[in-house]
């Protein structure tokens, strides 16, 4: 499974976009986003319009998912008695100790 998010600007005159963010419903929409979870044979896209603050939240959600994927891969390799020192060092440098 993998996740990805894309953002783009939009022309409010050409798109039927809501005036408020689809995520928080309190700030003006600034970006069009697409959050896709690829579950192998099935794609699960979510599309909408979001504000500047929610862009950061969506990126944090993606970062958490990636951090968990790296940690799961690391645990799997450790279970197979494969040296993961370099992977662990990179994961900690990228996501921090508590991710």
N, C-alpha and C positions, 0 to 999 in steps of 0.2 A: 504494500500500500504506500502511496506517496501523496503528498499534498502540494498544491501550488496556489499562489494568489497573484493576480495581475491587476494593475490599476491603470486607468487612462482618464484623461480629461474629456469633457463632452461639451458640445454646443447646446445650451439650453433652448435655443430657438429651433434646433433640428431634432431633438430627442424629447420624447414624452417622459421626462424625468421628474420625480417628485421634488418639491422644494426643500423638504426635510430629509435628513439622513435615514436610510432604511434600517440602520443598525441601532442607533440611539434614539432616533425620532425627535431630537431636540435641537440639532444644529443644521445649518443649511448644507445641502448636498454639494460636494465639490468634485468628487471623483466617481467614475463608474468602476466597479470592481467585479471580479469573477474569482470565486474561491472554489477550487476543484479538489475533490478527494478521489484519487484513482484507486479503486479497490480491485485491481486486476481486470476482470471481465466487465466491470461496471464503473462508469464515471458518475460521480455525484456532484454536479456543479451547483453553486449558489451564486446568483448574479444580483446586483443591485447598485445603489448609489449611496455613497457614504461621505461623511465629513472628514476634515483633516485629523481630528482626534481618533476617529474610528479606524483610519488607515493604520495608525500606530497599534491599535488593539488587534487588528487583523494580522499584522506582521508579528506581533507577540504570540498570537495563537499559532501561527506557522512555525515560529522559532521553538515553541514548546514541543510541537509535534516532531520537529526534526531532532531536537535534543533527546526526546524519548526514543526515537528510532536509533540514534547513535548509541545510547546507553543499552538498548536491547541487543544491538549487534555486538557491542563490547562484552556483554554478559554471555552471549552465545559462544563467542570465541573463547572466553575464559573457561566455560564449561567444557570445551574441547581441548583444554590445556594448550591454547595458542597464546603466545606472548602478545599482549595488547598495550604495552607501555606507551608506545608512540601514539596509538589511537586515543588512549586515556588522556595523555598530555594535551593532544589537540582538542579533545572534547572539553576539557576543563578550561583551556585557553579561549575557546570559542564561546562556551555557554556559561562558564563559571562552575564552581564546585557544587552548588546546590541545584543544579538543573537535572 
